[in-house]
Structure formats: structure tokens, C-alpha cells
Amino acid sequence: MQHPTESLSEVDAEYQRLHVAHQDHEHRLEALAGKSSLSQDEEIEEKRLKKEKLALKDRMEAIVRSHRAADSRAAVPREGVAH
């Protein structure tokens, strides 16, 4: 079971990879938002980044749910199992 002070990034390599990609997308979107106007290519990039960022977040949340479910299953005592 995961120690309460460990972040999911420390125990799940896929989550860590997704988190880094999500942050990279956020930083690029912030850079684009800071411009007074965007070229057509930048507008396309912005839309793509927003979609990808949302997909990354959805996958990260699925991993969180999976870990929570695994943690809760591990914490529930089973009948007939001596402690």
C-alpha cells in the first residue's frame, strides 16, 4: 500500500510521464496565451495542446482511481483471513 506522504508520481511511472507531459502542455499554452495574437499555425497548435492536455488529465485521473481502488481493496479485511 502507498505511504500517505508518497505522491503518485513517485510510485507510478506512467502517471509521472503523463504529469510531466501535462505540465509541458500547460507551459506552452501559457506562452501562447501571453502573445497578443496567434498565427494560424499557433491557433492550431493551441487547440491540439488543449485536447491533448485534457486527454492526459483524463488518463491521470483514471490512474488515481485505479490506485485508490487497489488501496481500498488492500485495506478491507477478508473473511477467513487471519490477521
PALO-405647 format. One record per residue: residue number from 1; residue in one letter; chain; z, y, x of N, C-alpha, C in turn. Coordinates in pm, 1 decimal, always signed. Each point is the difference from the previous one (the first is absolute). Example, Ala and Ser with C-alpha at 12.3 -4.5 7.8 and 13.67 -1.06 7.14 Angstrom:
# residues 2
GUKE   resi   resn   chain        n.z        n.y        n.x       ca.z       ca.y       ca.x        c.z        c.y        c.x
GUKE      1      a       A     +780.0     -569.0    +1319.0       +0.0     +119.0      -89.0       +0.0     +120.0      +90.0
GUKE      2      s       A      -72.0     +105.0      -35.0       +6.0     +119.0      +82.0      +73.0     +109.0      -77.0
# end
This chain:
# residues 83
GUKE   resi   resn   chain        n.z        n.y        n.x       ca.z       ca.y       ca.x        c.z        c.y        c.x
GUKE      1      m       A       +0.0     -118.0      +84.8       +0.0     +118.0      -84.8       +0.0     +123.8      +89.0
GUKE      2      q       A      -69.2     +101.3      -42.1      -12.4     +125.3      +75.3     +133.4      +72.9       +4.2
GUKE      3      h       A      +35.6      +47.5     +117.9     +121.3      +80.7      +14.7      -24.0     +132.8      -70.4
GUKE      4      p       A      +99.0      +53.7      -70.5      -19.9     +123.2      -78.4      -49.6     +119.6      +80.2
GUKE      5      t       A      +31.4       +6.1     +130.0      -41.2     +116.4      +77.7     -139.2      -15.5      +59.7
GUKE      6      e       A      -59.2     -119.0       -9.2     -134.6      -19.9      +51.7     -102.1      +55.6      -98.8
GUKE      7      s       A      -98.3      +68.6      +51.9     -106.0      +45.1      -89.5     -102.0     -111.9      -10.0
GUKE      8      l       A      -75.5       +3.5     -106.2     -101.0     -102.3      -20.9     -103.6       +1.7     +112.0
GUKE      9      s       A      -24.4     +116.4      +58.6      -94.8      +10.4     +111.5      +45.2      -82.0     +119.7
GUKE     10      e       A     +130.0      -19.9      +12.8      +52.4      -74.5     +114.5      -10.9     -151.3      -19.1
GUKE     11      v       A      -13.4      -45.9     -122.8       -0.3     -144.2      -23.9     -131.1      -52.6      -55.9
GUKE     12      d       A      -91.5      +87.1      -38.4     -127.2      -43.5      -56.8     -114.2      +73.2      +70.4
GUKE     13      a       A      -76.4      -73.7      +80.9     -107.7      +59.9      +79.4     -109.1      +59.9      -88.3
GUKE     14      e       A      -34.0      -66.0     -110.6     -103.3      +54.3      -87.8      +46.8     +131.9      -61.9
GUKE     15      y       A     +125.6       +3.4      -44.0      +53.3     +123.6      -57.4       -4.5     +111.5     +103.6
GUKE     16      q       A      +37.3      -31.2     +122.6       -2.0      +99.7     +106.9     -141.5      +53.2      +21.5
GUKE     17      r       A      -98.1      -89.5       +4.2     -139.5      +40.2      +19.3      -46.3      +89.3     -115.3
GUKE     18      l       A      +33.5      -39.7     -122.7      -37.3      +78.5     -117.1      +66.9     +137.4       +2.0
GUKE     19      h       A     +126.6       +3.1      +40.2      +74.9     +126.1       +5.0      -63.8      +97.8      +99.5
GUKE     20      v       A      -38.1      -51.1     +116.5      -63.7      +84.2     +101.4     -133.9      +52.7      -51.8
GUKE     21      a       A      -78.5      -86.7      -63.6     -128.8      +42.6      -55.6      +20.8     +104.9     -109.3
GUKE     22      h       A     +102.0      -19.9      -83.6      +30.7      +95.0     -107.5      +34.8     +136.6      +59.9
GUKE     23      q       A      +81.3       +0.9     +104.4      +36.8     +125.4      +67.1     -121.6      +67.3      +62.7
GUKE     24      d       A      -88.3      -80.1      +62.2     -121.7      +55.4      +59.7      -85.9      +67.8     -106.6
GUKE     25      h       A      -13.5      -66.3     -115.4      -77.1      +58.2     -109.9      +64.7     +130.2      -47.2
GUKE     26      e       A     +132.7       -0.4      -11.1      +72.1     +119.3      -45.2      -23.5     +116.7      +95.6
GUKE     27      h       A       +6.8      -26.3     +128.9      -20.6     +106.1      +98.8     -142.1      +56.0       -6.7
GUKE     28      r       A      -96.9      -86.8      -14.7     -138.6      +47.5       -9.5      -20.2      +80.6     -128.1
GUKE     29      l       A      +59.2      -47.1     -110.9      -11.2      +74.1     -126.2      +65.5     +137.3      +11.0
GUKE     30      e       A     +112.6       +7.6      +70.9      +65.8     +129.5      +20.9      -89.7      +93.5      +80.2
GUKE     31      a       A      -68.8      -55.1     +100.5      -91.0      +81.8      +80.5     -115.4      +51.9      -85.8
GUKE     32      l       A      -52.7      -85.7      -85.4     -108.7      +42.2      -88.1      +48.8     +105.0      -99.8
GUKE     33      a       A     +121.6      -18.3      -51.0      +55.4      +94.1      -97.8      +23.2     +137.4      +63.0
GUKE     34      g       A      +19.1       +4.6     +129.5      +24.4     +126.0      +67.7     -125.4      +82.9      +23.4
GUKE     35      k       A     -113.7      -60.0      -25.9     -125.2      +73.8      +19.2      -27.6      +87.7     -121.3
GUKE     36      s       A      -63.7     +112.8      +25.1      -32.0      +90.8     -110.8     -110.8      -56.4      -87.9
GUKE     37      s       A      -91.1      -76.0      +59.1     -103.2      -67.2      -78.5      -42.5     -127.1      +73.3
GUKE     38      l       A      -49.1      -95.9      -76.6      -40.7     -128.2      +57.4     -150.7      -14.9       -8.3
GUKE     39      s       A      -54.5      -62.7     +102.3     -142.3      -34.0       -4.4      -17.2     -115.7      -98.5
GUKE     40      q       A     -122.4      -30.9      -32.5      -24.9     -110.9      -91.6      +53.5     -130.8      +59.5
GUKE     41      d       A      -21.9      -20.8     +129.1      +51.0     -120.5      +66.2     +152.8       -5.4       -4.4
GUKE     42      e       A      +64.6     +114.5      +18.8     +146.2       +4.5       -4.8      +51.9      -27.4     -141.2
GUKE     43      e       A      -71.1      +47.4     -101.4      +40.3      -28.9     -137.4       -9.2     -148.8      -29.3
GUKE     44      i       A     -104.7      -62.6      +50.2      -16.2     -145.5      -16.5     +111.0      -72.5      +74.5
GUKE     45      e       A      +28.1      +45.4     +121.7     +107.7      -59.8      +79.3     +134.0      +14.0      -71.9
GUKE     46      e       A      +25.6     +117.5      -55.8     +125.8      +24.6      -70.9      +15.8      -96.9     -117.9
GUKE     47      k       A     -104.4      -17.6      -77.5       +6.3      -92.4     -113.8      +23.5     -143.3      +46.3
GUKE     48      r       A      -71.1      -39.1     +107.6      +16.2     -134.7      +54.0     +143.0      -21.4      +49.9
GUKE     49      l       A      +51.4      +97.9      +74.2     +136.0      -11.2      +53.8     +104.1      -11.1     -111.5
GUKE     50      k       A      -17.6      +77.4     -107.0      +94.2       -5.5     -111.8       +0.3     -137.5      -65.1
GUKE     51      k       A     -118.7      -57.1      -18.7       -9.9     -133.8      -59.8      +62.5     -104.9      +91.3
GUKE     52      e       A      -32.1       +7.5     +128.4      +54.1      -95.9      +96.0     +151.8      +13.4      +11.3
GUKE     53      k       A      +48.2     +123.6       +0.3     +144.6      +23.9       +9.5      +72.4      -60.4     -119.2
GUKE     54      l       A      -57.0      +15.8     -118.4      +59.2      -59.0     -120.1       +0.4     -152.9       +8.5
GUKE     55      a       A     -108.8      -57.6      +48.7       -6.1     -146.0      +15.1     +103.8      -48.0     +102.0
GUKE     56      l       A      +17.3      +74.8     +108.0     +101.9      -35.1      +99.7     +139.1       +3.5      -62.8
GUKE     57      k       A      +27.3     +104.5      -77.9     +130.9      +14.4      -65.5      +23.3     -115.2      -98.0
GUKE     58      d       A     -102.0      -35.3      -76.1      +12.8     -111.8      -93.9      +33.9     -129.5      +73.5
GUKE     59      r       A      -67.4      -24.7     +113.1      +26.0     -122.5      +77.1     +141.2       +4.3      +59.7
GUKE     60      m       A      +41.7     +116.8      +47.9     +135.5      +12.6      +55.4     +104.4      -28.7     -107.8
GUKE     61      e       A      -21.7      +51.7     -120.0      +94.1      -23.4     -109.5       +3.7     -146.7      -39.6
GUKE     62      a       A     -114.4      -68.2       +7.2       -3.8     -144.0      -29.4      +83.6      -76.9     +102.6
GUKE     63      i       A       -7.7      +42.2     +125.7      +79.7      -65.5     +104.5     +148.9      +23.7      -24.5
GUKE     64      v       A      +36.1     +123.1      -37.9     +140.2      +31.1      -30.0      +49.3      -89.1     -113.4
GUKE     65      r       A      -78.7      -11.0     -107.1      +39.6      -85.7     -113.2      +16.5     -144.7      +43.9
GUKE     66      s       A      -90.5      -46.4      +84.1       +6.9     -137.5      +49.2     +127.1      -23.5      +80.5
GUKE     67      h       A      +33.8      +94.6      +86.8     +123.0      -14.0      +80.3     +124.4       +7.5      -88.3
GUKE     68      r       A       -1.0      +88.7      -98.3     +114.9       +9.5      -90.5      +18.7     -129.8      -76.8
GUKE     69      a       A     -109.3      -58.6      -46.9       +7.2     -125.4      -74.5      +53.2     -111.4      +90.0
GUKE     70      a       A      -48.0       -4.3     +123.7      +47.2     -101.5      +94.1     +147.9      +19.8      +30.7
GUKE     71      d       A      +42.9     +124.8      +17.7     +140.8      +29.3      +26.7      +87.6      -39.4     -118.1
GUKE     72      s       A      -46.6      +28.0     -120.4      +81.8      -32.0     -117.8       +6.8     -150.6      -21.0
GUKE     73      r       A     -108.9      -70.8      +30.9       +3.8     -147.2      -11.4      +96.0      -58.4     +102.1
GUKE     74      a       A       +4.5      +57.3     +119.0      +88.3      -50.7     +105.3     +146.4      +28.9      -32.1
GUKE     75      a       A      +25.7     +104.3      -77.1     +137.1      +39.0      -30.4      +57.8      -75.3     -119.0
GUKE     76      v       A      -83.4      -63.8      -80.1      +46.9      -70.0     -119.4      +40.4     -141.3      +37.5
GUKE     77      p       A     +126.8      -35.0      -24.5      +43.3     -136.9      +30.6      -69.2      -98.7      -94.3
GUKE     78      r       A      -36.8     -114.5      +54.0      -65.0     -102.3      -80.3     +101.7     -105.2      -42.1
GUKE     79      e       A      -22.0      -56.0     -117.5      +90.7     -103.7      -49.7       -6.6     -121.6      +91.6
GUKE     80      g       A     +113.2      -58.3      +22.1       +6.4     -122.0      +78.1       -6.8      +23.0     +149.8
GUKE     81      v       A       -7.5     +122.1      +43.3       -5.2      +28.5     +143.2     +139.0      +45.8      +43.0
GUKE     82      a       A      +57.3      -74.6      +92.9     +134.0      +33.9      +48.2       -8.0     +121.3      +91.1
GUKE     83      h       A      +99.6      +87.9       -9.9       +5.8     +119.8      +85.1     +105.4      -12.2     +101.9
# end
